[in-house]
């Protein structure tokens, strides 16, 4: 059984109540603040856009940033795996009896 507690967040001048685990409250509040900031940035660039369009554009921008971070992480993981493989082969070479 979950022990969600209601948390009120303000995004683009509207209040939303969200259920969240007690230990995740801070993270949710930070995410809401980030989304509010991004939506305000989009609204500033597209003054006549509807709230729905602003939300979609902000979400798309955040999703694009997330995908870029995932791609960077995958490249770093691949490089780390390659480097560890090289080190493993070197160690095997040094440890083999001659």
PyMOL commands that place a pseudoatom at each C-alpha (Angstrom):
pseudoatom trace, name=CA, resn=UNK, resi=1, chain=A, elem=C, hetatm=0, pos=[0.000, 0.000, 0.000]
pseudoatom trace, name=CA, resn=UNK, resi=2, chain=A, elem=C, hetatm=0, pos=[1.434, 3.371, -0.984]
pseudoatom trace, name=CA, resn=UNK, resi=3, chain=A, elem=C, hetatm=0, pos=[1.535, 6.272, 1.403]
pseudoatom trace, name=CA, resn=UNK, resi=4, chain=A, elem=C, hetatm=0, pos=[1.150, 9.097, -1.102]
pseudoatom trace, name=CA, resn=UNK, resi=5, chain=A, elem=C, hetatm=0, pos=[0.621, 12.530, 0.323]
pseudoatom trace, name=CA, resn=UNK, resi=6, chain=A, elem=C, hetatm=0, pos=[-0.944, 15.412, -1.590]
pseudoatom trace, name=CA, resn=UNK, resi=7, chain=A, elem=C, hetatm=0, pos=[1.403, 18.175, -2.691]
pseudoatom trace, name=CA, resn=UNK, resi=8, chain=A, elem=C, hetatm=0, pos=[0.303, 21.413, -4.331]
pseudoatom trace, name=CA, resn=UNK, resi=9, chain=A, elem=C, hetatm=0, pos=[2.475, 22.737, -7.155]
pseudoatom trace, name=CA, resn=UNK, resi=10, chain=A, elem=C, hetatm=0, pos=[2.065, 25.902, -9.204]
pseudoatom trace, name=CA, resn=UNK, resi=11, chain=A, elem=C, hetatm=0, pos=[2.739, 25.718, -12.917]
pseudoatom trace, name=CA, resn=UNK, resi=12, chain=A, elem=C, hetatm=0, pos=[2.063, 28.656, -15.211]
pseudoatom trace, name=CA, resn=UNK, resi=13, chain=A, elem=C, hetatm=0, pos=[-0.237, 30.374, -12.719]
pseudoatom trace, name=CA, resn=UNK, resi=14, chain=A, elem=C, hetatm=0, pos=[-2.323, 27.254, -12.077]
pseudoatom trace, name=CA, resn=UNK, resi=15, chain=A, elem=C, hetatm=0, pos=[-2.321, 25.044, -9.030]
pseudoatom trace, name=CA, resn=UNK, resi=16, chain=A, elem=C, hetatm=0, pos=[-2.180, 21.263, -9.278]
pseudoatom trace, name=CA, resn=UNK, resi=17, chain=A, elem=C, hetatm=0, pos=[-2.438, 18.701, -6.479]
pseudoatom trace, name=CA, resn=UNK, resi=18, chain=A, elem=C, hetatm=0, pos=[-0.254, 15.657, -6.998]
pseudoatom trace, name=CA, resn=UNK, resi=19, chain=A, elem=C, hetatm=0, pos=[0.105, 12.528, -4.870]
pseudoatom trace, name=CA, resn=UNK, resi=20, chain=A, elem=C, hetatm=0, pos=[3.728, 11.771, -4.065]
pseudoatom trace, name=CA, resn=UNK, resi=21, chain=A, elem=C, hetatm=0, pos=[5.717, 9.477, -1.788]
pseudoatom trace, name=CA, resn=UNK, resi=22, chain=A, elem=C, hetatm=0, pos=[7.001, 11.468, 1.220]
pseudoatom trace, name=CA, resn=UNK, resi=23, chain=A, elem=C, hetatm=0, pos=[10.659, 10.980, 0.260]
pseudoatom trace, name=CA, resn=UNK, resi=24, chain=A, elem=C, hetatm=0, pos=[10.058, 12.280, -3.272]
pseudoatom trace, name=CA, resn=UNK, resi=25, chain=A, elem=C, hetatm=0, pos=[8.417, 15.591, -2.361]
pseudoatom trace, name=CA, resn=UNK, resi=26, chain=A, elem=C, hetatm=0, pos=[11.560, 17.668, -2.909]
pseudoatom trace, name=CA, resn=UNK, resi=27, chain=A, elem=C, hetatm=0, pos=[12.224, 16.123, -6.292]
pseudoatom trace, name=CA, resn=UNK, resi=28, chain=A, elem=C, hetatm=0, pos=[8.632, 16.722, -7.404]
pseudoatom trace, name=CA, resn=UNK, resi=29, chain=A, elem=C, hetatm=0, pos=[8.791, 20.345, -6.265]
pseudoatom trace, name=CA, resn=UNK, resi=30, chain=A, elem=C, hetatm=0, pos=[12.041, 20.852, -8.202]
pseudoatom trace, name=CA, resn=UNK, resi=31, chain=A, elem=C, hetatm=0, pos=[10.517, 19.245, -11.301]
pseudoatom trace, name=CA, resn=UNK, resi=32, chain=A, elem=C, hetatm=0, pos=[7.444, 21.477, -11.051]
pseudoatom trace, name=CA, resn=UNK, resi=33, chain=A, elem=C, hetatm=0, pos=[9.644, 24.554, -10.728]
pseudoatom trace, name=CA, resn=UNK, resi=34, chain=A, elem=C, hetatm=0, pos=[11.681, 23.494, -13.768]
pseudoatom trace, name=CA, resn=UNK, resi=35, chain=A, elem=C, hetatm=0, pos=[8.531, 22.885, -15.806]
pseudoatom trace, name=CA, resn=UNK, resi=36, chain=A, elem=C, hetatm=0, pos=[7.065, 26.222, -14.727]
pseudoatom trace, name=CA, resn=UNK, resi=37, chain=A, elem=C, hetatm=0, pos=[10.269, 27.999, -15.745]
pseudoatom trace, name=CA, resn=UNK, resi=38, chain=A, elem=C, hetatm=0, pos=[10.371, 26.286, -19.131]
pseudoatom trace, name=CA, resn=UNK, resi=39, chain=A, elem=C, hetatm=0, pos=[6.713, 26.958, -19.815]
pseudoatom trace, name=CA, resn=UNK, resi=40, chain=A, elem=C, hetatm=0, pos=[7.207, 30.628, -18.983]
pseudoatom trace, name=CA, resn=UNK, resi=41, chain=A, elem=C, hetatm=0, pos=[10.172, 30.749, -21.369]
pseudoatom trace, name=CA, resn=UNK, resi=42, chain=A, elem=C, hetatm=0, pos=[8.088, 29.197, -24.154]
pseudoatom trace, name=CA, resn=UNK, resi=43, chain=A, elem=C, hetatm=0, pos=[5.182, 31.529, -23.404]
pseudoatom trace, name=CA, resn=UNK, resi=44, chain=A, elem=C, hetatm=0, pos=[7.543, 34.502, -23.626]
pseudoatom trace, name=CA, resn=UNK, resi=45, chain=A, elem=C, hetatm=0, pos=[8.694, 33.407, -27.082]
pseudoatom trace, name=CA, resn=UNK, resi=46, chain=A, elem=C, hetatm=0, pos=[5.176, 32.518, -28.273]
pseudoatom trace, name=CA, resn=UNK, resi=47, chain=A, elem=C, hetatm=0, pos=[2.909, 35.132, -26.691]
pseudoatom trace, name=CA, resn=UNK, resi=48, chain=A, elem=C, hetatm=0, pos=[-0.223, 34.033, -28.546]
pseudoatom trace, name=CA, resn=UNK, resi=49, chain=A, elem=C, hetatm=0, pos=[0.217, 30.290, -27.987]
pseudoatom trace, name=CA, resn=UNK, resi=50, chain=A, elem=C, hetatm=0, pos=[-2.413, 28.375, -26.033]
pseudoatom trace, name=CA, resn=UNK, resi=51, chain=A, elem=C, hetatm=0, pos=[-1.561, 26.788, -22.688]
pseudoatom trace, name=CA, resn=UNK, resi=52, chain=A, elem=C, hetatm=0, pos=[-1.742, 23.354, -24.352]
pseudoatom trace, name=CA, resn=UNK, resi=53, chain=A, elem=C, hetatm=0, pos=[0.768, 24.357, -27.022]
pseudoatom trace, name=CA, resn=UNK, resi=54, chain=A, elem=C, hetatm=0, pos=[3.050, 25.912, -24.421]
pseudoatom trace, name=CA, resn=UNK, resi=55, chain=A, elem=C, hetatm=0, pos=[2.924, 22.684, -22.383]
pseudoatom trace, name=CA, resn=UNK, resi=56, chain=A, elem=C, hetatm=0, pos=[3.696, 20.518, -25.416]
pseudoatom trace, name=CA, resn=UNK, resi=57, chain=A, elem=C, hetatm=0, pos=[6.597, 22.718, -26.528]
pseudoatom trace, name=CA, resn=UNK, resi=58, chain=A, elem=C, hetatm=0, pos=[8.064, 22.806, -23.013]
pseudoatom trace, name=CA, resn=UNK, resi=59, chain=A, elem=C, hetatm=0, pos=[7.667, 19.030, -22.690]
pseudoatom trace, name=CA, resn=UNK, resi=60, chain=A, elem=C, hetatm=0, pos=[9.296, 18.518, -26.085]
pseudoatom trace, name=CA, resn=UNK, resi=61, chain=A, elem=C, hetatm=0, pos=[12.236, 20.725, -25.087]
pseudoatom trace, name=CA, resn=UNK, resi=62, chain=A, elem=C, hetatm=0, pos=[12.685, 18.822, -21.814]
pseudoatom trace, name=CA, resn=UNK, resi=63, chain=A, elem=C, hetatm=0, pos=[12.345, 15.443, -23.565]
pseudoatom trace, name=CA, resn=UNK, resi=64, chain=A, elem=C, hetatm=0, pos=[14.958, 16.519, -26.126]
pseudoatom trace, name=CA, resn=UNK, resi=65, chain=A, elem=C, hetatm=0, pos=[17.375, 17.514, -23.362]
pseudoatom trace, name=CA, resn=UNK, resi=66, chain=A, elem=C, hetatm=0, pos=[16.735, 14.195, -21.608]
pseudoatom trace, name=CA, resn=UNK, resi=67, chain=A, elem=C, hetatm=0, pos=[17.424, 12.287, -24.828]
pseudoatom trace, name=CA, resn=UNK, resi=68, chain=A, elem=C, hetatm=0, pos=[20.679, 14.205, -25.331]
pseudoatom trace, name=CA, resn=UNK, resi=69, chain=A, elem=C, hetatm=0, pos=[21.755, 13.309, -21.791]
pseudoatom trace, name=CA, resn=UNK, resi=70, chain=A, elem=C, hetatm=0, pos=[20.863, 9.658, -22.397]
pseudoatom trace, name=CA, resn=UNK, resi=71, chain=A, elem=C, hetatm=0, pos=[22.871, 9.662, -25.632]
pseudoatom trace, name=CA, resn=UNK, resi=72, chain=A, elem=C, hetatm=0, pos=[25.861, 11.217, -23.836]
pseudoatom trace, name=CA, resn=UNK, resi=73, chain=A, elem=C, hetatm=0, pos=[25.571, 8.651, -21.036]
pseudoatom trace, name=CA, resn=UNK, resi=74, chain=A, elem=C, hetatm=0, pos=[25.406, 5.797, -23.539]
pseudoatom trace, name=CA, resn=UNK, resi=75, chain=A, elem=C, hetatm=0, pos=[28.535, 7.112, -25.299]
pseudoatom trace, name=CA, resn=UNK, resi=76, chain=A, elem=C, hetatm=0, pos=[30.339, 7.431, -21.951]
pseudoatom trace, name=CA, resn=UNK, resi=77, chain=A, elem=C, hetatm=0, pos=[29.232, 3.928, -20.930]
pseudoatom trace, name=CA, resn=UNK, resi=78, chain=A, elem=C, hetatm=0, pos=[30.486, 2.555, -24.242]
pseudoatom trace, name=CA, resn=UNK, resi=79, chain=A, elem=C, hetatm=0, pos=[33.839, 4.302, -23.835]
pseudoatom trace, name=CA, resn=UNK, resi=80, chain=A, elem=C, hetatm=0, pos=[34.143, 3.055, -20.254]
pseudoatom trace, name=CA, resn=UNK, resi=81, chain=A, elem=C, hetatm=0, pos=[33.345, -0.494, -21.354]
pseudoatom trace, name=CA, resn=UNK, resi=82, chain=A, elem=C, hetatm=0, pos=[35.981, -0.270, -24.090]
pseudoatom trace, name=CA, resn=UNK, resi=83, chain=A, elem=C, hetatm=0, pos=[38.592, 1.136, -21.696]
pseudoatom trace, name=CA, resn=UNK, resi=84, chain=A, elem=C, hetatm=0, pos=[37.851, -1.522, -19.068]
pseudoatom trace, name=CA, resn=UNK, resi=85, chain=A, elem=C, hetatm=0, pos=[38.118, -4.225, -21.726]
pseudoatom trace, name=CA, resn=UNK, resi=86, chain=A, elem=C, hetatm=0, pos=[41.523, -2.859, -22.792]
pseudoatom trace, name=CA, resn=UNK, resi=87, chain=A, elem=C, hetatm=0, pos=[42.712, -2.807, -19.172]
pseudoatom trace, name=CA, resn=UNK, resi=88, chain=A, elem=C, hetatm=0, pos=[41.407, -6.322, -18.603]
pseudoatom trace, name=CA, resn=UNK, resi=89, chain=A, elem=C, hetatm=0, pos=[43.337, -7.591, -21.649]
pseudoatom trace, name=CA, resn=UNK, resi=90, chain=A, elem=C, hetatm=0, pos=[46.509, -5.833, -20.445]
pseudoatom trace, name=CA, resn=UNK, resi=91, chain=A, elem=C, hetatm=0, pos=[46.188, -7.355, -16.988]
pseudoatom trace, name=CA, resn=UNK, resi=92, chain=A, elem=C, hetatm=0, pos=[45.607, -10.780, -18.474]
pseudoatom trace, name=CA, resn=UNK, resi=93, chain=A, elem=C, hetatm=0, pos=[48.759, -10.307, -20.538]
pseudoatom trace, name=CA, resn=UNK, resi=94, chain=A, elem=C, hetatm=0, pos=[50.806, -9.364, -17.490]
pseudoatom trace, name=CA, resn=UNK, resi=95, chain=A, elem=C, hetatm=0, pos=[49.428, -12.169, -15.377]
pseudoatom trace, name=CA, resn=UNK, resi=96, chain=A, elem=C, hetatm=0, pos=[49.894, -14.968, -17.917]
pseudoatom trace, name=CA, resn=UNK, resi=97, chain=A, elem=C, hetatm=0, pos=[52.865, -17.191, -17.177]
pseudoatom trace, name=CA, resn=UNK, resi=98, chain=A, elem=C, hetatm=0, pos=[55.679, -16.755, -19.631]
for i in range(1, 98): cmd.bond("trace and resi %d" % i, "trace and resi %d" % (i + 1))
show_as sticks, trace
zoom trace
